[in-house]
């Protein structure tokens, strides 16, 4: 947001009138172009200019980065990958995922020290990076003192202290004898490491340094989030990455980047040690979490470019050498003088010039042509795949769905916008909508209505309360909705069109999050069959078949027959006939169902008789001001009698 605002301010300062919306829409594509340039610069430093050019071409079209850099993708990641690549080129600070960077660069320095590759260049570069980065990052109000008070930053501080100690010992090395230096070295290193370790433990124990976050633990222990922080594990981007995702986002680069890593390790130097560490760590983290494919994509493009560049140099370089033949050495001159001899210096039969030319014209040129054509075919397939993925997966807004018929024609499913427009036009402007947190921002932005929970997932207890309402039966859910002043409930149901991202498929995460806060009321095992299956048909759990989410999703669905091959109430997403077709509501009523049944909205019925008055009186006369429930109830009774007298009725003192 700061970057977009700054660009908008500068453009208007230069009298280039641009709407802030246009700046936000085109921010990611502009920075993706800068990412290609920074990738070229970084790969050129690691290998050569040809590899840099290929790497820039790869990252310009690779689906793993296109997914976050298309027009309209206004998110941190649009700028983040440029910051990450430019960080690795200049060693400065970057985005919200900068914890990866702030630990990878110290790891690089630490490994260089272990490999005895210490130099003044490493000392100056890292000391400047750490001091300047620390001071600049602390100027941002949101960051503040986090760089010196969180565990994620302690590795960078520890390596900085270690580097200073190492540099000091190198200074003393020239002024002490070998025996004195060895004694001082081991004593100094052990003492410094012990002091730093004990200091970090003490500061963490006293609370000055915050412990490792749950997101960090979930990277090392894949089952941690599911047990302790289910709201993190429930996000689709935080699921483990499948092989299909690797191939979909990287295509042929999955196979070629290990070759580039091998070339770097074979011809290792200080810079290539860094890219090897980057590749190994990024591969591990991308396998743990789908979202971190974004950090793997740049290094895959760089190493694949190195692999392709090396192959082209090897198989096309001989043609370049023929055009510029090397200077002949003395042994060749001796061979020319003794051309009449049948044997060379090694005692082997000498080949005539015509035989050498025939050997080169035989298998050699054919192999070069075949390898070159194969490489070009791979690049062509990669370009075709990237174009197809970009046009089909990443060029449509997520709020509008598209499906294809057998004849290739396309159907546009506009149910989301249809439902949000209905909410905006047909509900009170102060109405409160309860839905799962995935749709909170959309409802607030497109329907302009208040939501209980949204995509800002910091309030875990509030989200768990909504999950409890969805997981409970109608009566228990109604009490929760009354306490939250809910007017409408919105759900997503994909059983008609086969949409797999609906709320029934997300339902177990609602149960798990609710169980974390309310273990006495909600238990995940209650929603499974005795065989441990999650089923929506007649064999499903009775608790599941009577819960609010199930009833709202399948209300009136049992009467619908989608086609002649399936019975009424057949769920296309779960491929099953639902088990509860006779669904009736006591406290809710259907208010709206979109054309393809994708979005369903229910209205919460108001209380009968005097209960609405009591409900309002609770907000007028809150209980904490009085000593007991009895006193608060008596006070509300006095106010109720006054309101009744104003209407000209006699008060009911008994009640």
N, C-alpha and C positions, 0 to 999 in steps of 0.2 A: 504493500500500500504506500509506503514511503517512497519507493522508487517510482511508482506510477504518478504520485502526486508531484514529485520533483520534476519528472519529464514534462508533465502538463504545465507546471509553473514556468519552466525554461522556454517551452515552445510559445506560450502566450507572451512571455517577456520579449521574445523575438518577433512578436506580432504575427505568429503562425496560429491562427484560431483553430484549435482542435478540441473536440468534446472529450471530457474525461472518460466517457464510456469507450470511445474509440481507442484511447490510450490503453485502457485495461484489456480490450479485446486483442490488440496487436502487440501487447507486451511480451508474451511468450514467444511468438514467432521471431520477433526482433532479437531477443536474447538467444534463441536457438542458432541464429546466424553467428552471433558472437561466440557461442559455444564451439561451433565448427572452427572458427579462427583460433581459439585458445587450444583446441585439441590438436590442430596443425602445429602450433608452436611447441606444445609439450612433446608430441611424438617426434618432431624434428630434433629436439634436444636429446631424446632417448636413442634415436636411430639415425635417420637421414631425412632429407627433404621429400623424397619420393614416398616414403612410408607416412610422413606427415600429411601429404596430399591425399593418400588413400584413406587415412583415418578420418580426415575432415569430410570426405565424401560418404564414408560409412555412417558417421554419427548424424549426418544431415538427413538421412532417410531411414535409419534403423527404427523399427516399431517400438523398441524398448524406451526410446526417448521421444518419439513422435507422440506417444500417448499423453505426455505432459507438456508438449510445446505447440499444439495446434492453436489456431486463433480462437479466442474465447476461453482458453484454459488459464484462468486468473488464480494462480496458486503459488505457494512458495517454490515449488519444484521448477516452475517456469524459469526462474532466475537462478535457482540453486545449483543446477548442473554447470552453468557457466561459471558461477562463483567457485564451485569445486574444482573444475579444470584449471581455472585461472589461479586458484589457490596453489595447486600443485605446480604451476609454472612459476609463481612468484612467492609462494609461502606467505599467504595472508589469511584473514579470517573469512568465514562464510555462514551459511544458512542454519536452520534449526537442526539439521543433521551434522552440524559441525563437530559434534562429539566424535564422530568417525574420523574427521580430519585431524582434530586436536590430539587424537591418540595414535593415528597412523604415522604422522610426521615424527613424533618422539620415538615410536617404534623403529622407524627407519634409522634415526640417529643412534639408538641403542644397539641395533644390529651392526651398524658400521663400527662402533666401538668394539664389539665382540669380535668382528672380523679384522681388527687392528687396522682399520682404514681411517683412523682419526687424522684430520688435517686442519689447518687454520681456517680453511674455507668452510668446513662443517661447523667449527666453533663460531665463526662470525655470522654465518647464515642462521643457525638455530637461535643464537642469543638475540639477534635482531628480531627474528620472527616471534619469539616468545614474549620479549619485553614490549615491542610495539603492538603486537596482537592483543596482549593482556590489557594494556592501557587503553587502546581504542575500543575494545569490546566492553570495558567497564563504563564507557561514556554513554552506552545505550541504556535508558532507564529500565527497560524490561530485563536486561541482563544483570546490571548492577554488580554486586559482589559475588555472583555465582562462580566466576572463574577461580576464586580462591576459597570458596566455601562448599563446593560439591565434589563428590568422590570421582566423578567422570574426568575432572581436570587434574587430579593428583599425579597421574602418570606423566603429564607434560611438565609439571613442576619438579617431579623427582628426576626426570632426565635432564632438566635444566641445571639442577644442583649437581648431579653426577658429572655433567659436562664441565662445569666450573672446577670441580675437584680434579677431574682428569687433566684439564688444561694446566692447573696449578702444579700437579705432579710432573707433567711434561716440562714445565719451567724449571722445577727443582732437579730434574734428571741430569741436566747439563752442569749442575753445580755440586753434585754429590757423587761419591764413589758408587760402584755397582752394588756392593753389599748394603751400604746405607740406604740406597734408593729402594732395593727390594723390600727391606724391613719396613721402611716408611710407607711404601706403596700398599702392602698388604694391611698394615695397621690402619692407614688412613682410609682405605676403601671400606674395610670392615666397620670402622668407627662411624664413618659418614652414613653408610647404609643402615646401621643400627639406629642412629639418631633420627634419620628421616622416617624410618619405619615406625619407631616408637612414638614420634611426634604425630604422625598421621593417625595412629590408633588412638592416642590420647585425645586429639581434637575431635575425632569421630565419636568417641565415647561421651565426651562432654557436650556434644551436639553442635559444636561450632562448624564442623564439616558435615554436610548432609550425606546420608548413606546412599548407596547405589539405588537408582530408581527401578520400579517394576518393569519398565520397558527394557532396561538394560539386562536385567535377569532373564527376561523372556528370550533374549537373543542367545544366551548360553544354555539355558534349560528350556527346551521346546514345550514342556508340559507345565511350566511355572505359571504362565498367564491363565491357562485354562482352569487351574485350581484356585489361584489367589486373586487374579484380576480378570474375570471372564469378560468384562466389557472390552478389554483390549483384544482378547482372543476372538471375540464375536465379529470384529471387522474383517471383511473379506480380504482386504489388503494385507492383513497380518497372518494369513494362513500360510502353511508351508508351500513352497513352489513345486509344481509338478513339471515333469519333463516336457509336457505339451506347452506349458508357459514359456520354458526356455527356448524351445524351437519357434514358437509363435513370435516371440519378441526379438530373437537374435538370428534365427534361421541358420544359414551355413556358417556363421561366425562362431557358433558353438563348437564346431569341429576344427576350425582353423586357429582359434586363439591359443590353444595349448602349444601349437607349433611355434607361434610367436614368443610365448613364454620360454620355450626351450632355447630359441635363438638368443634371448636376452641372458639366460643363465649360462649358456655356453660362452658368450663373450661378455662376462660380467664387468661392470664398473659401478661407481657410487650411485649413479642415476638409475641403472638397471636393477640394483638391489631394491630401490624404492618401488619400482613398478612391479617387481615380483611379489613384494609384500602386499602391495595394493591388490593385485590379482588374487592371491591366495585368500586374503581376508574377505574381499568382496564376494568371491564365489561361495564361501561358507555362509555369510550373512544373507546373500540372495537365496540360498537354499532353505534358510530358516523362515524367511518372510518374503512374500510376493512383492511387497512395496519396495524392498531393497534391490530389486532388479534394476531400478533406476541408477543406483550407484555402481552396479556391475557393468552396465552398458558402455560407459566411456572407456574403461580399461579393456573390454573385449574388442571394441573398435580399434584401439591403438595396437594391441598385440596382433590382431588379425591383419591389420595393415602392415605390420612388420613382417609377418609370415608371407603375405602376398608379395611384398616388395623384395624380400630375399629370394623368393622363387623366381620372380621375373628377372632379377639381376643375374641369377645363376644361369638361367636358360636363354636370356636375351643378351647377356653381357658379352658373350663371345663374338657376336656380330659387331658390337661396338669396338672390341679389341681388333678385329680384322680391318676395320676401317682405319684404325690408328695402331699399326703393329708396333710392338715393343722393340727396344733396341736389342740387337743380337749380342749375346755374350761371347766370350772367347772360345768356349767349347764348341759353339755352332761354327765359328770361323775355322777351328781345327778340323771339324767334320767336313767342311766344304773343301779344305785343302787336301784332305785325305779321302776325297770322294771315290777314288779308285779302289780303296781297300774294301774287302768284302766284310770285315768285322769292325765293330766300333770299339771304344775304350773298354767297355764291360765284357768284351769277348763274344757278344751276340751278333747274329747275322744282321747286317745293316739293311734297312728298308730303303728302297728307292723313293724318290719324291712322288712319282706317279702312284705308288702303292699307298703312301700316306694320304694323298688327296682322295683316293678311292675309299679308304677307311672312314675318313671324315664325311664323305658324301653318302655313305651307307646308312648305318643305324643312327649316328649322331644327329643329323638334321631332322630325321623323322621323329625322334624322341622329343626334341625341342619343340617341334611343331605341335605334337600331340599334347605335351604338357601345357604349352601356351594356350591352345584351344580349350583344354579342360579348365584352366584358370579363368579364361574369359567367359566360358559357359556358366561357371559357378557365380561369377560376378553378375552376369545377366539374370540368372535365376534369383539371386538376392535382390536385385533391383525390382524385378517383377513382383516378388513376394511383398516387398516393402510397399510398393504402390497399391497392391490389392488390400493389404491390411489397413493402410491409411485411409483408403476410400470406403471400406466396408465397416471397419471397427471404430475408427477415431475421427470420422468426419461428420458424425451425426450428434445432435444434442442428446444428452442422457434422459431428458424429460420427454422426448418424443421417440417412440419405438417404431421399428420398421420390420415387416415380415415379407417373405417372398412366396408367390404361388408356384405351382408346378410349371406354368408357362413362362416364368421369369418376371412377371409383373410384380410390382411392389405395393404393399398395403401400409399405410401410415396409421399407427395407433396413437391417437392423441388424447388418451384417457386422463392423463395426469393434468394437463392444462384444462381439460373440460371440467374436472372435479374441482380444481382450484378456482376456476371462474365461477362455478356454482356457489362455492363457499363465500366468495367475495360479494356476490350479488344477492344471496338469499339468507344470509345469517347476520345477526346483529354485530356491529363493529367491535363490541366488547366481548364477543363470544370466545370461549376457551375451547381449544381443540386438543384432545388427547390422541396421540399416535406414537408409534415407536420413534426413537430419536433420529433414525435415518432420514425422515422426511420433514424434520423440524424447520430447517432453513428454507426449504421449498415452500412450505405452508406460510411461513412468515413473509417470505419475499413475494410470492405470486398470489396468495390469497389475502395477505395483509391481516392475518388473524393470529391471536396469541396462542402459543403452543406450550405445553407443560415441559417438554424436554426437546432439545434440538441437538445438532451435530457437535456442539461444544460439550464434550463428555466428561467434564471435570466433576460434576455433581453425581457421583455414583449412587448415592442413597435415593435421590429423586428418581433416577432412571429405574432403579430396582423397584420402587413403589409402583411405577407404571407397569413394569414387568409382572409384578404381583397381581395387579388388577387384571391384566390380560390372561394370567394363568389361573385365576380363581373362578369359581362358579359365579353366576350372574348376581346373586344376592350379596356375596362378599365383595365382588367388584363394584357393585352399586354404592356400598358404604365408602369405599375408597374414592370413587368418583365424586360423591357428595362432599367429602372432606376437601377435595381439590377444586370444587366448583366447576366441574366439567360440564360443558354444554353439548359437545359433539365428540364422537369417536370416529377416527379415520383409520382404515386398514387397507392393505394391498392384497388382492386375491388373484392368483394366476391360473386357477384350475380350468377356466374356460379356454384360454388361448395357449396354455402350456408355458407360462412365464415362471421360470424357476426362482426368481428373486423375490418371491412374495413372502408374506408374514408367517405362513405356516412353515415354510422351510427355515425361517429365522426363529421359529417359536422356541426351540430348545435353548437358544441363547438367552431369550427373555426369562425362561425358567431358571437357568443357571445364575444369571445376574440377580434375580429375585431371591433365590436360595441363599446367596452369599450374605444378604442383609436380613432375610426373614427365614432362617432355617427351620423354625418350628411350624411355619404355615405352608411352605413350599418345599417339596422334595422332588428332585429330578426323576428318581426311580418310579414315582407314581404315574408318570406319563408314558412309561414303557409297558409292553406286554410282559407276562411272566417269562417269556423267552428272550426278553431284552430287546424287542423290536419297537420302533416308532412307527405305528400304523394308524391310518385314518379310516380304515374300513371297519366292519363289524367286529373284527378281532382286536381292535384298538383298546387302549386302556379306558375304563369308564370315567376316570378323572379327566382325561383328554377330551372325550366325547361330550362332556358337560361343561367344559371351561368356556370362558367368554370369547376367546379368540376363535375357537372352533365354531361356536354358534354364529358369530358375526360373519365368518368366512363362508359358511355353508348354508346360511339362511335362504330358503326358497330354492337352493341349488338342487335339492333332491327331486324337484318337479321338472327339471330341465334335462332334455335328452339332446345331446350335442349332435349325434348322427345315428343312423340306423344300426350300426355295428356295435354300439355300446349302450348299456342300460341307462336309465335316468340317474342323475347324480354321479356320473363318472368323471373323476378328477384327472385331467390330462397330464398335469404336472407330476402327480404321484402315481399315475396309472392304476388307480383303484376306485372302486365304487364306495362312496362314503358310507359310514356305519350308522350315522344319526340323520335321518331325513325328516323327521317330525320335530323341527326346531321352532319353538315359540318363545317370545320375549315377554317379560313382565315389566321391566324397568326401562327398556329401550324400544325405539321404533325406527324402522328404516327411513332415512331421509333422502338418500341419493345413491344410485348405482350407475356407474359410467357405462358407455355403450358396450364395451367388451368385458364388463364386470371386473375390470382391473382395479378400480378404486371404489370402495364402498364406504358410505358415511352414515352413521347412526346418530339419532338425537336422543339425549338422555331426558327421560320424562321428569317433570317437576313433582315435588311432594304434594300429597293431598291435604285437605282441610287446613288446620292451623300450623302444620309442620313447616311450611315455607316461612311463616312469620317467626317461628322459633329459630329457624336457620338464620334469618336476617338479624334477629335480636342477639344471636351469639356474636355477630360481628360488631353490633352496636355496643353491647355490654360484654366485653371479653372476661373470661373467668379469672385470670391472674390478678385482677384488681381486688378480688374478694377472697375471703378466707377459705371458703369451702364451696362445693357444688350446690349445697342447699341454699346458701346465701345468694349465690349467683342466680339460681333458679327463681328465688323469691323476688329478686330485683327485676328479672325479666318479666315476671308475672305482673308487677306493678306497671311496667311500661306497656305491656300488652293491654291491660285494662284501660289505660289512658287512650291507646289507639282505638280500642273498640268503642269507647264513649264518644270519641270524635265522630264516629260513623253513626251515632244515635242508637246504639244497641246496649243492652244491659250486660254488665260483665258477669262472667261465670266464675264465681269465687271458688267453687269446688275444684275446678280445673286449675 
